[in-house]
């Protein structure tokens, strides 16, 4: 079996989501707990089970769909490192990118594009 490790952010999300659901909807809390346990078992047995379509834009990362949740992880051939866990309705986090000052100048001087008339 492949070891599965959670990042600090992933572990914090599991704790916070569990507490939130336990207070508001115990049935949903049990469903979440079961989804996380099943996801761990899946990754232990099939570490490359995730896909590359839904997740982080990080080279080599995979995303496992577990019920309503997405687990973003990296498999290095010997261990699964879960980087992030999020609800499927949450947006995929993207890195902040500073616009280069040269690009800003280029955008200001770009020609106007006319709208098609139909």
N, CA, C and O of each residue as an XYZ file, in Angstrom:
472
protein
N       0.833     -1.191      0.000
C       0.000      0.000      0.000
C       0.875      1.250      0.000
O       1.897      1.323      0.683
N       0.443      2.220     -0.781
C       1.164      3.490     -0.896
C       0.798      4.402      0.276
O      -0.384      4.586      0.565
N       1.794      4.973      0.950
C       1.469      5.911      2.028
C       0.840      7.188      1.472
O       1.235      7.674      0.412
N      -0.142      7.725      2.199
C      -0.831      8.962      1.818
C      -0.610      9.974      2.934
O      -0.965      9.729      4.087
N      -0.023     11.112      2.581
C       0.252     12.177      3.551
C      -0.546     13.417      3.167
O      -0.691     13.730      1.985
N      -1.064     14.120      4.173
C      -1.790     15.371      3.947
C      -0.899     16.566      4.254
O      -0.150     16.558      5.231
N      -0.983     17.588      3.418
C      -0.294     18.837      3.729
C      -1.002     19.489      4.912
O      -2.099     19.075      5.287
N      -0.385     20.492      5.490
C      -0.997     21.214      6.595
C      -2.333     21.833      6.150
O      -3.322     21.766      6.881
N      -2.359     22.434      4.949
C      -3.596     23.043      4.436
C      -4.698     22.005      4.254
O      -5.854     22.254      4.593
N      -4.336     20.841      3.719
C      -5.328     19.785      3.505
C      -5.873     19.271      4.844
O      -7.080     19.079      4.990
N      -4.997     19.054      5.804
C      -5.431     18.583      7.123
C      -6.309     19.621      7.808
O      -7.309     19.269      8.434
N      -5.946     20.893      7.697
C      -6.760     21.959      8.288
C      -8.139     22.015      7.644
O      -9.136     22.244      8.329
N      -8.202     21.807      6.339
C      -9.494     21.816      5.649
C     -10.382     20.676      6.153
O     -11.571     20.874      6.400
N      -9.807     19.492      6.304
C     -10.584     18.348      6.792
C     -11.140     18.634      8.183
O     -12.309     18.360      8.456
N     -10.305     19.183      9.061
C     -10.776     19.499     10.417
C     -11.888     20.556     10.393
O     -12.918     20.401     11.049
N     -11.662     21.626      9.632
C     -12.648     22.720      9.590
C     -13.953     22.277      8.949
O     -15.031     22.605      9.445
N     -13.869     21.545      7.863
C     -15.082     21.082      7.177
C     -15.848     20.092      8.048
O     -17.077     20.130      8.109
N     -15.125     19.216      8.714
C     -15.776     18.248      9.616
C     -16.541     18.963     10.721
O     -17.688     18.627     11.011
N     -15.902     19.946     11.331
C     -16.547     20.704     12.409
C     -17.746     21.480     11.888
O     -18.811     21.466     12.505
N     -17.583     22.148     10.772
C     -18.670     22.926     10.170
C     -19.884     22.033      9.874
O     -21.015     22.378     10.216
N     -19.638     20.896      9.244
C     -20.743     19.998      8.891
C     -21.361     19.349     10.135
O     -22.577     19.173     10.206
N     -20.529     18.999     11.104
C     -21.038     18.373     12.332
C     -22.024     19.299     13.043
O     -23.026     18.837     13.589
N     -21.746     20.601     13.040
C     -22.615     21.564     13.714
C     -23.916     21.800     12.946
O     -24.957     22.049     13.552
N     -23.860     21.723     11.624
C     -25.011     22.107     10.811
C     -25.797     20.943     10.229
O     -27.012     21.037     10.059
N     -25.104     19.833      9.917
C     -25.771     18.726      9.263
C     -24.996     17.431      9.538
O     -24.090     17.081      8.782
N     -25.346     16.726     10.605
C     -24.617     15.508     10.978
C     -24.580     14.444      9.871
O     -23.602     13.705      9.756
N     -25.628     14.366      9.069
C     -25.641     13.387      7.976
C     -24.573     13.752      6.940
O     -23.854     12.879      6.451
N     -24.472     15.036      6.609
C     -23.452     15.495      5.666
C     -22.051     15.289      6.253
O     -21.111     14.989      5.516
N     -21.908     15.447      7.555
C     -20.608     15.230      8.204
C     -20.177     13.771      8.052
O     -19.010     13.493      7.776
N     -21.104     12.853      8.228
C     -20.788     11.427      8.054
C     -20.443     11.123      6.601
O     -19.529     10.347      6.322
N     -21.175     11.734      5.682
C     -20.915     11.546      4.259
C     -19.512     12.054      3.900
O     -18.786     11.407      3.146
N     -19.142     13.215      4.446
C     -17.808     13.777      4.215
C     -16.732     12.845      4.762
O     -15.746     12.558      4.082
N     -16.924     12.378      5.984
C     -15.953     11.479      6.613
C     -15.769     10.208      5.783
O     -14.644      9.755      5.573
N     -16.865      9.643      5.318
C     -16.803      8.440      4.493
C     -16.093      8.722      3.170
O     -15.307      7.897      2.705
N     -16.358      9.870      2.563
C     -15.700     10.240      1.303
C     -14.191     10.354      1.495
O     -13.425      9.919      0.636
N     -13.755     10.935      2.613
C     -12.323     11.088      2.870
C     -11.665      9.723      3.125
O     -10.551      9.473      2.663
N     -12.353      8.850      3.857
C     -11.801      7.508      4.114
C     -11.694      6.720      2.816
O     -10.689      6.051      2.574
N     -12.726      6.797      1.980
C     -12.694      6.091      0.696
C     -11.612      6.651     -0.218
O     -10.950      5.898     -0.933
N     -11.430      7.964     -0.200
C     -10.391      8.583     -1.014
C      -9.010      8.092     -0.577
O      -8.160      7.793     -1.416
N      -8.794      8.012      0.724
C      -7.501      7.535      1.235
C      -7.254      6.097      0.793
O      -6.157      5.761      0.348
N      -8.271      5.248      0.913
C      -8.122      3.842      0.490
C      -7.829      3.751     -1.013
O      -6.991      2.960     -1.446
N      -8.524      4.564     -1.786
C      -8.305      4.558     -3.234
C      -6.879      4.957     -3.559
O      -6.214      4.294     -4.355
N      -6.402      6.039     -2.947
C      -5.048      6.504     -3.229
C      -3.985      5.523     -2.730
O      -2.920      5.402     -3.336
N      -4.265      4.831     -1.640
C      -3.324      3.829     -1.146
C      -3.185      2.677     -2.145
O      -2.087      2.167     -2.368
N      -4.301      2.277     -2.737
C      -4.286      1.143     -3.656
C      -3.999      1.546     -5.105
O      -3.359      0.801     -5.848
N      -4.471      2.716     -5.496
C      -4.332      3.180     -6.879
C      -3.855      4.637     -6.880
O      -4.649      5.547     -7.119
N      -2.589      4.858     -6.619
C      -2.095      6.232     -6.450
C      -2.194      7.113     -7.699
O      -2.092      8.335     -7.597
N      -2.389      6.513     -8.865
C      -2.512      7.305    -10.083
C      -3.963      7.363    -10.572
O      -4.215      7.574    -11.758
N      -4.906      7.175     -9.657
C      -6.325      7.140    -10.012
C      -6.890      8.506    -10.387
O      -7.941      8.580    -11.024
N      -6.224      9.568    -10.012
C      -6.721     10.916    -10.278
C      -6.614     11.314    -11.736
O      -6.041     10.598    -12.557
N      -7.177     12.474    -12.039
C      -7.105     12.998    -13.403
C      -6.351     14.326    -13.393
O      -6.076     14.885    -12.331
N      -6.026     14.814    -14.563
C      -5.287     16.067    -14.688
C      -6.173     17.226    -15.121
O      -5.679     18.339    -15.303
N      -7.472     16.989    -15.288
C      -8.373     18.006    -15.828
C      -8.897     18.993    -14.791
O      -9.063     20.170    -15.111
N      -9.160     18.562    -13.576
C      -9.882     19.376    -12.602
C      -9.009     20.104    -11.600
O      -9.515     20.890    -10.799
N      -7.736     19.865    -11.626
C      -6.954     20.308    -10.488
C      -6.073     21.505    -10.668
O      -6.267     22.341    -11.550
N      -5.110     21.554     -9.807
C      -4.143     22.641     -9.774
C      -3.307     22.637    -11.048
O      -3.107     21.594    -11.671
N      -2.840     23.778    -11.413
C      -1.955     23.879    -12.569
C      -0.516     23.729    -12.094
O       0.308     24.632    -12.245
N      -0.239     22.578    -11.524
C       1.087     22.255    -11.010
C       1.562     21.014    -11.750
O       0.850     20.013    -11.818
N       2.761     21.083    -12.299
C       3.292     19.954    -13.057
C       3.249     18.680    -12.229
O       3.713     18.649    -11.090
N       2.688     17.633    -12.813
C       2.648     16.332    -12.157
C       1.524     16.142    -11.164
O       1.406     15.067    -10.577
N       0.690     17.152    -10.956
C      -0.383     16.999     -9.971
C      -1.575     16.275    -10.586
O      -1.827     16.350    -11.789
N      -2.290     15.579     -9.729
C      -3.492     14.846    -10.104
C      -4.626     15.277     -9.186
O      -4.388     15.830     -8.113
N      -5.856     15.023     -9.611
C      -7.014     15.347     -8.790
C      -7.920     14.133     -8.710
O      -8.319     13.567     -9.727
N      -8.236     13.746     -7.493
C      -9.162     12.643     -7.261
C     -10.504     13.230     -6.852
O     -10.578     14.062     -5.947
N     -11.560     12.796     -7.521
C     -12.909     13.221     -7.168
C     -13.421     12.244     -6.120
O     -13.471     11.036     -6.353
N     -13.802     12.781     -4.960
C     -14.275     11.958     -3.846
C     -15.614     12.518     -3.377
O     -15.657     13.405     -2.524
N     -16.692     12.006     -3.929
C     -18.009     12.549     -3.603
C     -18.103     13.965     -4.125
O     -17.896     14.206     -5.314
N     -18.413     14.907     -3.246
C     -18.521     16.318     -3.615
C     -17.185     17.054     -3.498
O     -17.134     18.268     -3.692
N     -16.121     16.345     -3.188
C     -14.840     16.968     -2.893
C     -13.764     16.572     -3.901
O     -13.838     15.521     -4.538
N     -12.767     17.439     -4.027
C     -11.633     17.199     -4.916
C     -10.357     17.199     -4.084
O     -10.129     18.103     -3.280
N      -9.539     16.190     -4.282
C      -8.253     16.099     -3.601
C      -7.160     16.291     -4.642
O      -7.006     15.466     -5.542
N      -6.407     17.366     -4.526
C      -5.287     17.635     -5.422
C      -4.042     17.050     -4.775
O      -3.756     17.310     -3.606
N      -3.293     16.244     -5.557
C      -2.143     15.561     -4.971
C      -1.040     15.331     -5.994
O      -1.229     15.474     -7.202
N       0.103     14.972     -5.461
C       1.262     14.597     -6.273
C       1.692     13.204     -5.836
O       1.802     12.911     -4.645
N       1.931     12.360     -6.822
C       2.439     11.012     -6.564
C       3.847     10.932     -7.133
O       4.045     11.116     -8.334
N       4.822     10.661     -6.278
C       6.218     10.638     -6.711
C       6.734      9.237     -7.007
O       7.935      9.047     -7.194
N       5.846      8.265     -7.052
C       6.250      6.888     -7.302
C       6.346      6.051     -6.045
O       6.361      4.822     -6.111
N       6.412      6.715     -4.896
C       6.495      5.964     -3.640
C       5.517      6.468     -2.582
O       5.198      5.741     -1.642
N       5.043      7.692     -2.722
C       4.164      8.296     -1.722
C       3.206      9.277     -2.386
O       3.560      9.934     -3.365
N       1.995      9.372     -1.853
C       1.017     10.360     -2.309
C       1.030     11.519     -1.316
O       0.875     11.320     -0.112
N       1.217     12.732     -1.838
C       1.168     13.937     -1.019
C      -0.056     14.741     -1.432
O      -0.085     15.334     -2.511
N      -1.071     14.759     -0.566
C      -2.281     15.533     -0.839
C      -1.972     16.984     -0.507
O      -1.680     17.327      0.638
N      -2.042     17.831     -1.533
C      -1.690     19.236     -1.395
C      -2.879     20.047     -0.902
O      -2.740     20.922     -0.048
N      -4.051     19.744     -1.454
C      -5.223     20.576     -1.210
C      -6.478     19.725     -1.303
O      -6.571     18.831     -2.144
N      -7.443     20.006     -0.433
C      -8.769     19.391     -0.506
C      -9.764     20.533     -0.566
O      -9.655     21.499      0.189
N     -10.731     20.426     -1.460
C     -11.728     21.485     -1.608
C     -13.036     20.897     -2.083
O     -13.079     19.815     -2.667
N     -14.106     21.633     -1.821
C     -15.421     21.233     -2.312
C     -15.439     21.435     -3.815
O     -14.786     22.346     -4.324
N     -16.168     20.606     -4.526
C     -16.223     20.683     -5.979
C     -16.766     21.988     -6.516
O     -16.504     22.337     -7.667
N     -17.522     22.721     -5.703
C     -18.054     24.008     -6.142
C     -17.059     25.151     -5.965
O     -17.287     26.260     -6.447
N     -15.966     24.879     -5.278
C     -14.954     25.926     -5.082
C     -14.136     26.075     -6.356
O     -13.918     25.105     -7.081
N     -13.691     27.280     -6.621
C     -12.841     27.521     -7.775
C     -11.468     26.917     -7.545
O     -10.991     26.839     -6.413
N     -10.839     26.489     -8.631
C      -9.482     25.980     -8.544
C      -8.554     27.144     -8.248
O      -8.562     28.133     -8.980
N      -7.758     27.053     -7.199
C      -6.842     28.149     -6.893
C      -5.830     28.332     -8.024
O      -5.308     27.358     -8.566
N      -5.566     29.568     -8.364
C      -4.555     29.860     -9.374
C      -3.535     30.800     -8.760
O      -3.864     31.599     -7.884
N      -2.308     30.704     -9.217
C      -1.278     31.574     -8.638
C      -1.503     33.028     -9.022
O      -2.012     33.324    -10.102
N      -1.118     33.934     -8.124
C      -1.153     35.366     -8.437
C      -0.035     35.658     -9.418
O       1.106     35.239     -9.224
N      -0.373     36.376    -10.464
C       0.615     36.721    -11.470
C       0.676     38.228    -11.584
O      -0.343     38.881    -11.809
N       1.878     38.786    -11.429
C       2.063     40.223    -11.609
C       2.192     40.507    -13.092
O       2.964     39.862    -13.801
N       1.428     41.474    -13.545
C       1.524     41.853    -14.948
C       2.812     42.636    -15.133
O       3.095     43.592    -14.411
N       3.565     42.212    -16.099
C       4.836     42.862    -16.406
C       4.568     44.275    -16.905
O       3.612     44.494    -17.648
N       5.395     45.234    -16.507
C       5.174     46.623    -16.917
C       5.219     46.768    -18.433
O       4.506     47.606    -18.985
N       6.037     45.974    -19.123
C       6.062     46.013    -20.589
C       4.726     45.578    -21.171
O       4.261     46.128    -22.169
N       4.126     44.600    -20.546
C       2.835     44.114    -21.022
C       1.765     45.174    -20.825
O       0.906     45.354    -21.688
N       1.805     45.882    -19.691
C       0.821     46.939    -19.450
C       0.900     48.011    -20.534
O      -0.128     48.493    -21.011
N       2.112     48.382    -20.917
C       2.284     49.375    -21.970
C       1.711     48.841    -23.271
O       1.043     49.565    -24.009
N       1.978     47.557    -23.550
C       1.462     46.948    -24.776
C      -0.056     46.910    -24.793
O      -0.662     47.067    -25.853
N      -0.680     46.705    -23.644
C      -2.146     46.658    -23.587
C      -2.744     48.038    -23.828
O      -3.779     48.165    -24.482
N      -2.087     49.078    -23.296
C      -2.608     50.438    -23.471
C      -2.561     50.878    -24.926
O      -3.408     51.653    -25.371
N      -1.580     50.389    -25.667
C      -1.435     50.829    -27.049
C      -2.063     49.865    -28.048
O      -1.912     50.042    -29.257
N      -2.765     48.850    -27.557
C      -3.393     47.883    -28.472
C      -4.523     48.554    -29.241
O      -5.251     49.379    -28.690
N      -4.667     48.199    -30.512
C      -5.734     48.810    -31.309
C      -7.107     48.366    -30.826
O      -7.265     47.260    -30.308
N      -8.082     49.222    -30.997
C      -9.466     48.906    -30.651
C      -9.963     47.804    -31.583
O      -9.670     47.811    -32.779
N     -10.704     46.876    -31.034
C     -11.281     45.810    -31.853
C     -12.741     46.147    -32.058
O     -13.477     46.376    -31.099
N     -13.154     46.177    -33.301
C     -14.557     46.500    -33.564
C     -15.422     45.287    -33.311
O     -14.998     44.153    -33.533
N     -16.622     45.524    -32.853
C     -17.552     44.443    -32.560
C     -18.237     44.021    -33.862
O     -18.598     44.868    -34.679
N     -18.411     42.735    -34.049
C     -19.087     42.293    -35.271
C     -20.551     42.748    -35.248
O     -21.194     42.789    -34.200
N     -21.038     43.079    -36.410
C     -22.447     43.481    -36.481
C     -23.243     42.389    -37.161
O     -23.024     42.083    -38.333
N     -24.156     41.812    -36.430
C     -25.043     40.811    -37.001
C     -26.336     40.759    -36.283
O     -27.207     39.964    -36.637
